Amino acid sequence: MDSHKDSFLKDFKDLYGYPNSPNTIDEIRATHFKRLDGLVYLDHAGATLYSELQMEAIFKDLSSNVYGNPHSQSDSSSATSDIVREARQQVLDFCKASPKEYSCIFTSGATAALKLVGEAFPWSHESCYMYTIENHNSVLGIREYALKQGAAAFAIDIEEDAHDSTSMRILQHQVQRRNEAKFLQEERTGNAYNLFAFPSECNFSGSRFNLNLVKRMKEDSARILEGSPFCNGHWMVLIDAAKGGATEPPDLSQYSADFVVLSMYKLFGYPTGIGALIVRNDAAKLLKKTYFSGGTVAASIADIDFVIRRKGIEELFEDGTVSFLSIASLSHGFKILNSLTISAINQHTTSLARYVRKVLLSLQHENGISVCKLYGTSASKVLHHELGPIISFNLKRPDGSWYGYREVEKLASLSGIQLRTGCFCNPGACAKYLGLSHTDLLSNIEAGHVCWDDYDIVHGKPTGAVRVSFGYMSTYEDAKKFVDFIKDSFVALPKQTARLYKKDDEARLPIAKIGLRSIIIYPIKSCAGFSAESWPLSNNGLRYDREWLLTSLTGEVLTQKKVPEMCFVSTFVDLNLGILYVESPRCKVRLAIKLISDSDNGVRNEINVHGQRCEVQGYDNEVNSWFSTALDRPCTLSRCSSSNYNFCMNKNKNIGMCIAEQSISNFANEAQFLLISEESIFDLNNRISTRDVQKGTEGASFKVNPMRFRPNLVISGGEPYAEDGWKNLRIRNKYFSSLGGCNRCQMINIVHRDGQVQKSNEPLATLASYRRDKGKILFGILLRYENSDGDQVQDNDIWVQVGDEVHPNCI
């Protein structure tokens, strides 16, 4: 055992690893989670993992028993009804809810449970919907029902006294109302029902909310809201325990909330698509159900307005047949939680989170700048228990600027670490902890930022964060590998400052004549290309390069990122015959497409490429059927039209519509040309070999071929990475401008070997160790052909040839 783990166990020996359970954490991981070998999974707040033992038990159960539709009288149906009844009781027991006071309604998830409350709640124009600013979008969405009925809605922040947990202050945000004029004439009775919603644990920060809020809100709302006009009426309370329930479910024997929502896959990984609404029986009687369905009615008549609804709470609100096979699986998940006990799971996961927070807060760059900004923490919370097993943070560079969270996620993936980035569907907490004003948020949206995109830094500020979270099967080794990854990848130490790639301000001088070694053309975007000894240029780049692309029937552009098999579709253009030849291992016949639009079906379409509309020429069914067979999925071939709808790269490398033909690109991602050098490839391969030796895996070492990067031009003769400093270059009497380095992605880790597609961490992992620049991993440079005459280049009148001399920085 290493000294670091010794120190960790000394601090957390009574909390970590289930010392009083039948199996230790190491035994659990070794026998129940074999698939995690070499992988660190740290997104348990998003979805925890099912155990292999759990799935074996579920399979044995389902393969040994016959479960029928519970809306029947047969023996198999009765067996199902018994299983569903037992599952309801398990859910109630999980939250210590008495069946005399509470009922369990199964839903398709926690979101569906929240939606049910919003739809059926007895809103009126006097009602109020109040919710904490730290809430999931699924909780915020309830306000749509409230506002539609004329109710008021507003968010609040809760400030607790650090020295007195019974003292709190409510900070009210702007009141929202719709259709106010519509309800002005209606009488105010003061008997309206109001709803207050908060999470037991914030899924952004891990902050745990004091469940005493339930009693205070229900019994003393006037004092809490300090004379607000919204303090009148009857207050009901909803707890979102979708996240918090996995480690500290609300105890309804002590905190009598009216509604609690749970998500089963966040408790024990499987099944997905099952949630639960635990509802107080008195509160359920106030809910207004409109729709009825199979299972929710005692009787109905088809051709007149007559229906008798069922009286049971569960029967009334569970539309249709419940997902009874998934419900039958719940007992096997609860069995695992009960064998470990929730209190032990809470202690175990909390110990890991406290360890990681402590390490992250201690990290500093060589100049003393703190590396990590943690959200939702204070000195007291780091040391005590008010935080759940979530750590949300951003990282700073030595100069104080931010690392983008997408860079962190990308590098973590290369290190075998799965984590989460963004705002985690919690916009209020995200804005609160990141210090984003309404103006900032609207400005980010105007800049193009939406959920799940790559805009991680806008106007110098993070738009989201990095989140790691622990589950009952997480280990010290998971936490240690994560903090070591942060140290190795983002902390600048004196001996490591050279590790972070820095672009030279001045071009490095070549040590020998630089020549063009290879020319590669890729006629169909993301399919295999071909090499040529010489090839003509056009205003779009190399003639016919990425002039065609394949799209799904829904219009999605197909690339190797989603369809790796595209690499096996080979292409070749015969200039003399004027034919594009295409071959595939799945097709017996070689496809021949004439370049002079002979196969044009006369259809002109517009498709969306890189967010821009592009006019294309379509092909007939014979051609599309060939490609559908080649890729084993329906698809269509399109060719870039010669109209001004082609898209292009401007000087800032932004994609826009082309007016001037001289700057257009066909369907290239970023630029007309990608250039790499053999010397840079050689240096990269040496570094990969060195890393393999250091890891003791040199026997599995392999050489990266230049074609892995899908270059158009391969050169040789200069220093490694000399091309980084080039502003322009000349080949023969034609000039090319550099648009900067090419940002590499996981696609270069795809290996095509023996007809199989395999994925590895290389070469991107090695490149990330020394070629990072402002969140990008750079290799090769992007070029644009500069037509100095400003005229349309005619077919085949300007050529480049292997062996041509390359002259950098010649202007």
FIPA-680078 format. One line per 4 residues: number of its first residue (from 1); for each residue x, y, z of C-alpha. Coordinates in Angstrom, 2 decimals. Layout:
! FIPA-680078
NUM> X,Y,Z  ...
***
This chain:
! FIPA-680078
1> 0.00,0.00,0.00  1.38,3.41,-0.96  1.93,6.22,1.53  -0.82,8.38,-0.04
5> -3.44,5.72,0.59  -2.07,5.16,4.10  -2.63,8.85,4.79  -6.13,8.74,3.28
9> -7.13,5.71,5.36  -5.75,7.35,8.47  -8.12,10.27,7.90  -11.15,8.25,6.78
13> -10.70,4.69,8.11  -14.09,4.69,9.84  -15.91,6.10,6.80  -14.32,4.52,3.74
17> -14.83,1.07,2.27  -17.76,-0.45,4.21  -15.80,-1.88,7.14  -18.95,-3.38,8.68
21> -20.37,-4.91,5.48  -19.94,-8.48,4.19  -17.76,-7.26,1.30  -15.12,-4.53,1.29
25> -15.03,-1.93,-1.45  -12.08,-3.68,-3.10  -14.01,-6.96,-3.17  -17.08,-5.21,-4.56
29> -15.09,-3.65,-7.38  -13.19,-6.83,-8.20  -16.27,-9.07,-8.40  -19.27,-6.85,-9.20
33> -17.72,-4.22,-11.52  -15.17,-6.07,-13.62  -16.03,-3.89,-16.62  -14.50,-0.88,-14.87
37> -10.98,-2.28,-15.17  -8.82,0.63,-16.35  -11.76,3.06,-16.40  -12.53,5.77,-13.84
41> -16.24,6.62,-13.85  -17.05,9.87,-12.05  -20.53,10.85,-13.24  -22.72,9.16,-10.66
45> -24.79,12.33,-10.31  -25.76,11.81,-13.95  -26.28,8.05,-13.74  -24.75,5.60,-11.33
49> -23.68,2.13,-12.42  -25.46,-1.18,-12.06  -23.49,-4.09,-10.67  -22.95,-7.32,-12.57
53> -24.35,-9.25,-9.58  -27.49,-7.14,-9.73  -27.98,-7.82,-13.45  -27.42,-11.56,-12.98
57> -30.12,-11.59,-10.32  -32.51,-9.65,-12.56  -31.90,-11.98,-15.49  -32.43,-15.03,-13.31
61> -35.65,-13.53,-11.96  -37.08,-12.66,-15.38  -36.00,-15.95,-16.94  -37.47,-18.00,-14.08
65> -40.84,-16.28,-13.63  -43.76,-15.33,-15.83  -45.04,-11.79,-15.28  -48.24,-10.79,-17.08
69> -50.04,-7.48,-17.50  -51.22,-6.50,-14.01  -54.55,-5.24,-15.43  -55.91,-8.76,-15.51
73> -57.01,-11.63,-13.25  -54.67,-14.44,-14.38  -52.08,-16.06,-12.17  -49.21,-14.37,-14.05
77> -51.00,-11.02,-13.72  -51.54,-11.56,-10.00  -47.84,-12.36,-9.63  -47.03,-9.06,-11.30
81> -49.46,-7.16,-9.06  -47.76,-8.65,-6.01  -44.32,-7.63,-7.29  -45.52,-4.07,-8.02
85> -47.10,-3.84,-4.57  -43.88,-4.98,-2.90  -41.86,-2.49,-4.98  -44.09,0.37,-3.86
89> -43.47,-0.60,-0.25  -39.70,-0.75,-0.85  -39.76,2.79,-2.23  -41.77,4.03,0.76
93> -39.45,2.22,3.17  -36.46,3.82,1.44  -37.74,7.24,2.54  -39.24,5.99,5.82
97> -42.71,6.92,4.60  -45.67,5.24,6.29  -48.18,3.75,3.80  -50.90,5.23,6.02
101> -49.67,8.70,5.12  -47.99,8.27,1.74  -48.46,6.51,-1.59  -45.92,5.62,-4.26
105> -46.81,6.46,-7.86  -44.49,4.95,-10.48  -43.58,7.21,-13.40  -41.22,7.04,-16.36
109> -38.61,9.02,-14.41  -38.10,11.83,-11.93  -38.93,14.38,-14.65  -42.27,12.69,-15.32
113> -43.01,12.75,-11.59  -42.34,16.49,-11.45  -44.45,17.04,-14.56  -47.32,15.16,-12.96
117> -47.25,17.49,-9.96  -47.15,20.56,-12.19  -50.05,19.36,-14.34  -52.32,18.26,-11.51
121> -51.55,20.87,-8.83  -54.60,23.04,-7.92  -53.20,26.32,-9.29  -55.25,29.50,-9.20
125> -54.57,33.18,-9.84  -53.90,33.50,-6.09  -51.37,30.69,-6.03  -47.62,31.04,-5.83
129> -44.88,28.75,-7.04  -41.63,29.35,-5.16  -38.44,27.45,-5.86  -34.81,27.71,-4.87
133> -32.50,29.18,-7.51  -30.49,25.95,-7.33  -32.89,23.60,-9.08  -32.91,21.29,-12.06
137> -34.67,22.44,-15.25  -37.28,19.76,-14.62  -38.27,21.60,-11.44  -38.17,25.01,-13.13
141> -40.51,23.67,-15.79  -43.34,23.40,-13.24  -43.62,27.17,-13.34  -45.11,26.93,-16.85
145> -48.23,25.32,-15.39  -48.38,27.86,-12.57  -47.95,30.88,-14.84  -50.53,29.59,-17.33
149> -53.14,29.57,-14.56  -52.30,33.13,-13.51  -50.23,32.17,-10.49  -47.06,34.00,-9.47
153> -43.67,32.34,-9.63  -40.32,33.38,-8.26  -36.94,31.96,-7.29  -35.30,32.40,-3.91
157> -31.85,32.11,-2.39  -31.57,30.79,1.14  -28.85,32.09,3.43  -28.27,30.20,6.66
161> -26.46,31.61,9.64  -23.08,29.85,9.85  -23.33,29.85,13.66  -27.05,29.10,14.03
165> -28.52,26.43,11.75  -32.05,27.40,12.84  -31.67,30.93,11.47  -32.12,31.63,7.78
169> -32.82,34.53,5.43  -34.80,34.35,2.19  -33.64,36.46,-0.76  -36.46,36.76,-3.26
173> -35.81,37.15,-7.00  -38.08,38.89,-9.48  -41.74,37.84,-9.47  -42.96,36.33,-12.74
177> -46.59,36.53,-13.88  -48.54,35.93,-17.06  -52.13,36.72,-17.98  -52.39,38.99,-14.94
181> -55.03,41.22,-16.53  -57.20,38.18,-17.23  -57.57,37.46,-13.51  -57.81,41.01,-12.11
185> -61.60,40.87,-11.75  -61.63,37.57,-9.89  -62.12,37.58,-6.12  -59.26,36.80,-3.78
189> -60.26,34.25,-1.18  -56.94,33.75,0.60  -57.42,29.99,0.40  -55.13,29.30,-2.53
193> -52.65,26.44,-2.60  -48.99,27.35,-3.03  -46.04,25.13,-3.86  -42.44,25.38,-2.69
197> -39.83,23.19,-4.42  -36.21,22.54,-3.51  -33.66,19.76,-4.04  -32.40,17.66,-1.19
201> -28.98,18.04,-2.85  -27.99,20.47,-5.61  -26.78,18.52,-8.62  -24.43,21.38,-9.56
205> -22.62,22.15,-6.32  -23.45,19.19,-4.08  -24.89,21.54,-1.44  -27.40,19.76,0.75
209> -30.48,21.69,1.76  -31.76,21.69,5.31  -34.90,19.54,5.33  -36.24,21.65,8.17
213> -37.39,23.89,5.33  -40.38,21.57,4.99  -41.72,22.25,8.46  -40.82,25.94,8.45
217> -42.52,26.58,5.14  -45.67,24.70,6.03  -46.01,26.11,9.54  -44.40,29.55,9.49
221> -44.37,30.84,5.93  -45.31,34.36,7.02  -42.14,34.75,9.09  -39.91,33.18,6.46
225> -41.31,35.38,3.66  -41.30,38.43,5.94  -44.65,39.92,5.05  -44.54,39.10,1.36
229> -48.01,39.15,-0.26  -47.32,35.57,-1.31  -47.12,34.22,2.23  -50.88,33.65,2.47
233> -52.71,30.47,1.59  -51.79,26.83,2.13  -48.19,25.93,1.42  -47.24,22.51,0.09
237> -43.65,21.34,-0.29  -41.92,19.30,-3.00  -38.46,17.76,-2.55  -36.47,16.78,-5.63
241> -34.46,13.83,-4.31  -33.37,12.54,-7.72  -29.72,13.25,-6.88  -29.70,13.38,-3.08
245> -31.67,10.15,-2.69  -28.68,8.04,-3.72  -26.75,8.85,-0.55  -29.16,10.61,1.84
249> -32.84,10.03,1.02  -35.26,12.34,2.84  -36.68,10.88,6.04  -40.42,11.45,5.67
253> -41.07,10.25,9.20  -39.36,13.46,10.33  -39.89,15.85,7.42  -43.45,15.55,6.15
257> -43.04,16.87,2.60  -46.09,16.61,0.34  -44.21,15.38,-2.71  -40.84,13.62,-3.15
261> -39.47,12.51,-6.51  -36.89,9.75,-7.04  -34.96,8.41,-10.02  -34.18,4.69,-9.86
265> -31.17,4.63,-12.19  -29.53,7.26,-10.03  -29.94,4.96,-7.03  -28.58,1.71,-8.48
269> -28.02,2.14,-12.22  -30.78,-0.09,-13.57  -33.56,0.03,-14.64  -33.70,3.31,-16.52
273> -37.07,4.81,-17.41  -38.51,4.35,-13.91  -39.07,7.06,-11.34  -41.36,7.48,-8.39
277> -43.52,10.21,-6.92  -44.03,9.72,-3.21  -47.10,11.77,-2.37  -48.88,12.49,0.89
281> -52.32,10.96,0.68  -53.96,14.22,1.80  -52.06,16.13,-0.89  -52.98,13.59,-3.56
285> -56.67,14.29,-2.97  -56.11,17.90,-4.03  -54.49,17.03,-7.35  -56.70,17.49,-10.41
289> -56.40,14.73,-12.97  -57.83,15.49,-16.42  -56.78,12.64,-18.69  -57.93,9.08,-18.12
293> -56.59,5.91,-19.65  -56.49,2.16,-19.33  -55.98,1.28,-15.69  -57.15,4.64,-14.30
297> -60.90,4.16,-14.74  -63.42,1.86,-13.09  -65.90,2.37,-15.94  -66.43,4.51,-19.04
301> -68.91,4.70,-21.90  -67.52,5.38,-25.36  -70.27,7.49,-26.95  -71.41,9.66,-24.04
305> -69.65,11.84,-21.47  -69.43,9.26,-18.73  -66.43,8.03,-16.75  -65.91,6.72,-13.22
309> -62.29,7.04,-12.12  -60.57,4.62,-9.81  -60.27,5.66,-6.18  -56.79,4.37,-5.44
313> -54.12,7.06,-5.67  -51.65,4.90,-7.58  -54.33,3.62,-9.97  -55.64,7.12,-10.61
317> -52.31,8.61,-11.62  -50.50,5.75,-13.37  -51.71,6.07,-16.95  -51.75,2.81,-18.85
321> -49.78,-0.28,-17.90  -46.82,0.47,-15.69  -43.37,-0.76,-16.76  -43.85,-3.89,-14.69
325> -40.73,-5.78,-15.77  -38.60,-2.78,-14.81  -40.48,-2.50,-11.54  -39.77,-6.19,-10.91
329> -36.06,-5.33,-11.21  -36.14,-2.74,-8.43  -35.95,-5.25,-5.57  -32.52,-6.41,-6.75
333> -31.20,-2.85,-6.68  -32.63,-2.13,-3.25  -31.13,-5.39,-2.00  -27.65,-4.08,-2.80
337> -28.26,-0.71,-1.13  -29.71,-2.40,1.95  -26.79,-4.81,2.24  -24.36,-1.87,2.37
341> -26.79,0.49,4.18  -27.45,4.02,3.00  -25.59,5.53,5.95  -22.44,3.58,5.02
345> -22.80,4.59,1.35  -23.12,8.20,2.43  -19.99,7.97,4.61  -18.02,6.18,1.90
349> -18.83,8.63,-0.89  -18.44,11.65,1.39  -14.93,10.55,2.38  -13.87,10.43,-1.28
353> -15.41,13.81,-2.04  -13.77,15.44,0.99  -10.40,14.01,-0.02  -10.68,15.33,-3.58
357> -11.88,18.78,-2.47  -8.97,19.06,-0.06  -6.42,18.18,-2.75  -7.96,20.46,-5.38
361> -8.02,23.42,-3.02  -4.32,22.90,-2.23  -3.13,23.03,-5.85  -1.09,26.05,-6.94
365> 0.87,26.98,-10.03  4.57,27.81,-9.69  3.68,31.52,-9.42  1.33,30.94,-6.47
369> -1.93,31.27,-8.43  -4.58,28.81,-7.21  -5.41,26.21,-9.82  -8.93,25.29,-8.74
373> -12.09,27.28,-8.11  -14.57,25.06,-6.27  -18.27,25.90,-6.23  -20.60,25.56,-3.28
377> -17.80,25.22,-0.77  -16.57,27.19,2.16  -13.86,26.39,4.67  -16.43,24.90,7.05
381> -18.23,22.87,4.38  -15.02,21.31,3.13  -14.37,19.96,6.60  -17.91,19.06,7.56
385> -20.88,17.22,6.03  -23.12,19.82,4.41  -21.93,18.75,0.95  -22.84,15.61,-0.93
389> -20.43,13.54,-3.05  -20.28,16.13,-5.85  -17.36,18.42,-6.67  -17.99,21.16,-9.20
393> -15.10,23.36,-10.27  -13.18,25.24,-12.95  -9.44,25.45,-13.48  -7.20,28.48,-13.95
397> -4.04,28.92,-15.97  -0.92,30.46,-14.42  -1.89,33.85,-15.90  -5.31,33.72,-14.20
401> -7.32,32.96,-17.32  -9.60,29.95,-17.40  -9.12,26.53,-18.89  -12.24,25.62,-20.84
405> -14.23,22.77,-19.33  -14.35,21.02,-22.72  -10.54,20.87,-22.68  -10.68,19.22,-19.27
409> -13.30,16.73,-20.45  -11.36,15.93,-23.61  -8.11,15.26,-21.74  -9.91,13.32,-19.01
413> -11.39,11.01,-21.61  -7.92,10.37,-23.01  -6.83,9.40,-19.49  -9.69,6.95,-19.07
417> -11.69,9.27,-16.79  -15.39,9.85,-17.43  -16.76,13.05,-15.92  -19.40,15.68,-16.71
421> -19.14,19.27,-17.92  -21.54,22.13,-18.57  -24.34,23.46,-16.36  -25.88,20.03,-15.64
425> -29.40,21.27,-16.49  -29.23,23.60,-13.47  -29.11,27.13,-14.94  -29.80,28.91,-11.66
429> -26.94,27.28,-9.76  -24.66,27.69,-12.75  -25.30,31.44,-12.99  -25.08,31.85,-9.22
433> -21.74,30.14,-8.70  -20.12,31.38,-11.91  -21.24,34.95,-11.22  -23.13,35.30,-14.50
437> -25.65,38.15,-14.67  -28.73,38.18,-16.88  -26.74,40.36,-19.27  -23.94,37.77,-19.34
441> -26.38,34.95,-19.99  -28.15,36.76,-22.81  -24.81,37.80,-24.29  -23.66,34.17,-24.24
445> -26.83,33.10,-26.03  -26.34,35.82,-28.65  -22.79,34.54,-29.13  -24.30,31.16,-30.05
449> -23.97,29.33,-26.73  -26.63,26.71,-25.98  -26.69,23.59,-23.82  -24.23,20.82,-24.76
453> -22.15,22.90,-27.17  -18.41,23.66,-27.13  -18.65,27.34,-26.11  -17.00,26.81,-22.73
457> -15.43,30.28,-22.46  -17.32,33.36,-23.69  -16.03,36.90,-23.12  -13.34,35.49,-20.83
461> -15.79,33.78,-18.45  -16.67,30.09,-18.11  -20.17,29.19,-19.29  -20.22,26.03,-17.19
465> -18.08,23.88,-14.96  -16.47,20.48,-14.53  -18.25,18.04,-12.23  -17.09,14.80,-10.66
469> -19.37,12.73,-8.46  -18.98,9.48,-6.56  -21.15,6.37,-6.21  -21.26,3.48,-3.80
473> -18.71,1.52,-5.87  -16.20,4.38,-6.25  -12.74,3.78,-4.80  -9.79,5.70,-3.44
477> -7.92,4.66,-6.59  -10.57,6.42,-8.70  -10.15,9.61,-6.69  -6.35,9.40,-6.73
481> -6.18,8.88,-10.48  -8.42,11.89,-10.96  -6.41,14.28,-8.78  -3.17,13.02,-10.35
485> -4.66,13.76,-13.78  -5.44,17.33,-12.71  -1.92,17.80,-11.33  -0.20,16.35,-14.39
489> -2.34,18.13,-16.97  -3.14,21.54,-15.52  -0.65,22.51,-12.81  2.38,24.45,-14.01
493> 5.42,23.53,-11.90  8.96,24.87,-12.41  10.28,21.65,-13.93  7.21,21.20,-16.08
497> 6.68,24.59,-17.67  8.00,23.26,-20.96  5.31,20.54,-20.88  2.62,22.98,-21.97
501> 2.94,23.66,-25.68  3.77,27.24,-26.61  3.65,28.58,-30.13  6.84,30.28,-31.28
505> 6.53,33.96,-32.02  8.98,33.73,-34.88  9.27,31.08,-37.55  12.05,28.58,-37.06
509> 14.54,28.32,-39.87  14.56,25.10,-41.86  17.75,23.07,-41.79  17.29,21.68,-45.29
513> 15.30,22.16,-48.45  11.63,21.48,-47.88  9.79,19.45,-50.45  6.31,18.16,-51.14
517> 6.25,14.40,-50.43  2.58,13.47,-50.83  -0.65,14.87,-52.24  -3.90,13.31,-51.00
521> -7.40,14.00,-52.26  -10.61,13.04,-50.44  -13.45,13.37,-52.95  -16.17,12.25,-50.51
525> -16.10,13.84,-47.07  -14.92,11.36,-44.40  -14.36,8.51,-46.87  -10.90,7.22,-47.76
529> -8.79,9.35,-50.07  -6.15,8.58,-52.67  -2.63,9.81,-53.39  -1.50,11.42,-56.62
533> 1.91,12.34,-58.03  0.45,15.61,-59.32  -2.93,17.27,-59.05  -4.67,20.45,-60.25
537> -5.73,23.27,-57.96  -9.06,25.06,-57.97  -10.51,27.98,-56.06  -11.88,25.38,-53.61
541> -8.52,23.76,-52.87  -7.39,20.57,-54.56  -9.64,19.82,-57.50  -12.62,17.63,-56.41
545> -11.40,17.50,-52.79  -14.40,16.97,-50.47  -16.79,17.98,-53.23  -19.24,15.22,-52.24
549> -20.75,14.19,-48.94  -23.19,11.63,-47.56  -26.22,12.48,-45.45  -28.75,10.41,-43.54
553> -32.39,10.46,-44.55  -32.95,13.13,-41.88  -30.28,15.38,-43.43  -27.51,14.72,-40.88
557> -24.04,14.87,-42.44  -22.31,11.51,-42.01  -18.68,11.49,-40.83  -16.27,8.93,-39.42
561> -16.92,10.26,-35.92  -20.35,8.64,-36.02  -19.87,6.15,-38.86  -16.28,4.84,-38.58
565> -16.93,2.34,-41.40  -16.75,5.23,-43.88  -12.99,4.73,-43.82  -13.46,1.51,-45.83
569> -15.16,3.34,-48.70  -12.27,4.03,-51.10  -12.28,6.67,-53.83  -10.30,7.56,-56.91
573> -10.76,10.26,-59.54  -9.61,9.50,-63.10  -9.08,12.91,-64.66  -8.62,11.51,-68.15
577> -11.93,9.61,-68.12  -13.71,12.20,-65.99  -14.98,9.60,-63.53  -15.09,9.27,-59.75
581> -14.67,5.60,-58.82  -15.92,4.35,-55.44  -15.40,0.91,-53.91  -16.54,-0.81,-50.74
585> -15.97,-4.27,-49.24  -19.74,-4.54,-48.88  -20.46,-3.88,-52.56  -19.59,-6.28,-55.35
589> -19.71,-3.61,-58.06  -17.39,-0.62,-58.30  -19.44,2.56,-58.56  -18.56,4.98,-61.38
593> -19.85,8.55,-61.17  -19.24,10.84,-64.11  -17.87,14.23,-63.15  -19.94,15.98,-65.82
597> -23.22,15.55,-63.95  -24.42,12.63,-66.04  -25.89,11.03,-62.93  -27.63,14.23,-61.88
601> -31.29,13.52,-61.21  -32.07,17.17,-61.84  -32.79,17.86,-58.16  -31.19,20.79,-56.37
605> -31.45,20.72,-52.60  -30.21,22.76,-49.67  -28.58,21.01,-46.72  -27.17,22.25,-43.44
609> -23.38,21.97,-43.17  -21.55,23.51,-40.19  -24.67,25.55,-39.41  -24.84,27.04,-42.91
613> -27.20,26.30,-45.77  -25.43,24.88,-48.81  -26.90,24.20,-52.26  -26.19,20.68,-53.48
617> -26.85,18.40,-56.42  -28.59,15.11,-55.66  -28.17,11.67,-57.26  -30.52,8.93,-58.39
621> -31.70,5.91,-56.42  -29.08,3.61,-57.91  -26.24,5.71,-56.54  -27.91,6.22,-53.16
625> -28.69,2.51,-52.85  -25.03,1.67,-53.49  -23.89,3.94,-50.64  -26.66,2.68,-48.35
629> -25.31,-0.83,-48.86  -21.71,0.32,-48.37  -22.49,1.93,-45.01  -25.25,-0.48,-44.00
633> -27.62,2.42,-43.39  -29.91,4.52,-45.59  -28.09,7.56,-46.94  -27.87,9.86,-49.93
637> -24.98,11.34,-51.90  -24.80,15.07,-52.57  -22.35,17.17,-54.54  -21.42,20.73,-53.74
641> -23.05,23.02,-56.28  -20.98,25.69,-58.01  -23.27,28.45,-56.76  -22.47,31.16,-54.27
645> -24.08,29.07,-51.54  -20.80,27.28,-50.95  -19.42,28.06,-47.53  -15.98,29.41,-46.83
649> -13.45,30.35,-44.22  -12.88,34.01,-43.49  -9.69,35.44,-42.03  -10.88,34.73,-38.51
653> -11.46,31.06,-39.40  -15.20,31.47,-39.01  -17.44,29.69,-41.45  -19.65,32.02,-43.47
657> -21.45,32.32,-46.76  -19.20,32.94,-49.77  -19.63,35.83,-52.10  -16.12,35.83,-53.50
661> -15.33,32.52,-55.20  -11.61,32.85,-54.47  -12.01,31.91,-50.77  -14.51,29.10,-50.99
665> -14.09,25.59,-49.63  -16.24,22.60,-50.49  -17.22,20.42,-47.53  -13.95,20.71,-45.58
669> -14.37,21.22,-41.85  -12.05,24.18,-41.44  -9.93,24.99,-44.48  -9.08,24.07,-48.05
673> -5.82,22.30,-47.15  -4.28,20.49,-44.19  -0.49,20.27,-44.23  1.68,18.09,-41.98
677> 5.40,17.31,-42.03  7.16,13.96,-41.88  9.59,15.34,-39.31  6.71,16.23,-36.99
681> 5.28,12.73,-37.45  8.70,11.21,-36.67  8.99,13.27,-33.49  5.47,12.29,-32.45
685> 6.22,8.60,-32.93  9.39,8.93,-30.83  7.36,10.51,-28.04  4.74,7.75,-28.21
689> 7.50,5.15,-27.95  9.00,6.96,-24.95  5.61,7.04,-23.20  5.14,3.35,-23.92
693> 8.51,2.57,-22.33  7.63,4.66,-19.29  4.31,2.81,-18.95  5.95,-0.57,-19.52
697> 3.91,-1.21,-22.69  6.64,-0.87,-25.29  5.79,-4.28,-26.73  2.48,-2.87,-27.92
701> 4.04,0.24,-29.46  2.95,1.23,-32.94  3.87,3.89,-35.46  1.40,6.55,-36.46
705> 1.03,6.87,-40.22  0.65,10.38,-41.66  -2.66,9.30,-43.20  -4.13,9.03,-39.69
709> -4.42,12.84,-39.79  -6.10,12.97,-43.23  -3.68,15.56,-44.66  -3.83,17.01,-48.16
713> -0.16,17.91,-48.31  2.71,16.06,-46.63  6.12,17.78,-46.63  9.62,16.81,-45.53
717> 12.93,18.51,-45.02  12.45,20.96,-42.14  12.59,20.82,-38.37  9.75,19.18,-36.46
721> 6.87,21.64,-36.07  8.62,24.35,-38.07  5.31,24.73,-39.91  3.71,26.14,-36.75
725> 5.47,29.45,-37.30  4.75,29.82,-40.99  2.49,32.67,-41.99  2.42,31.65,-45.63
729> 4.23,29.47,-48.14  4.85,29.18,-51.87  4.75,26.10,-54.07  5.93,26.87,-57.61
733> 4.50,30.32,-58.24  1.36,29.84,-56.14  0.89,31.22,-52.64  -0.92,29.77,-49.63
737> -1.80,31.55,-46.38  -1.63,29.78,-43.03  -4.85,29.88,-41.00  -3.08,28.45,-37.94
741> -2.84,25.04,-36.34  -5.37,22.25,-36.81  -7.23,21.35,-33.62  -7.26,17.57,-33.33
745> -10.08,15.41,-31.98  -10.71,11.78,-31.10  -11.05,10.87,-34.78  -7.27,10.49,-35.11
749> -7.43,7.72,-32.49  -9.50,5.51,-34.80  -7.39,2.67,-36.21  -8.40,0.80,-39.37
753> -6.82,-2.61,-39.19  -7.69,-5.87,-41.01  -11.12,-4.61,-41.96  -11.92,-3.67,-38.37
757> -12.37,-0.29,-36.71  -10.58,0.02,-33.38  -10.17,2.92,-30.98  -7.17,3.77,-28.85
761> -5.89,6.75,-26.87  -3.06,7.44,-29.27  -1.81,9.63,-30.78  -4.09,12.21,-29.14
765> -2.96,11.36,-25.60  0.69,11.98,-26.48  -0.14,15.13,-28.45  -2.07,16.43,-25.44
769> 1.08,16.12,-23.31  3.00,18.70,-25.34  0.85,20.26,-28.09  -1.83,22.05,-26.09
773> -2.49,25.69,-26.83  -5.44,27.58,-25.32  -7.63,24.55,-25.00  -6.70,23.05,-28.36
777> -4.47,20.12,-29.24  -2.69,21.22,-32.41  -1.01,19.18,-35.10  -0.52,20.31,-38.70
781> -1.51,23.65,-40.19  -4.51,24.79,-42.19  -3.94,26.55,-45.50  -5.89,28.70,-47.91
785> -4.96,29.07,-51.56  -4.45,32.71,-52.49  -5.47,33.41,-56.07  -3.64,36.69,-56.54
789> -5.29,37.32,-59.90  -8.75,37.17,-58.37  -9.98,35.18,-61.38  -11.83,31.89,-61.55
793> -9.28,29.10,-61.84  -10.00,27.04,-64.94  -10.05,23.25,-64.86  -6.64,21.61,-64.70
797> -4.60,24.75,-65.54  -2.67,25.03,-62.22  -0.98,21.97,-60.71  1.13,20.93,-57.73
801> 3.43,17.95,-57.94  5.25,15.63,-55.56  8.82,16.86,-55.39  7.90,20.53,-55.68
805> 9.94,22.76,-53.40  8.06,24.45,-50.55  9.14,27.98,-49.62  7.82,29.14,-46.23
809> 7.33,32.80,-45.28  8.04,34.02,-48.77  5.92,37.18,-48.71
***
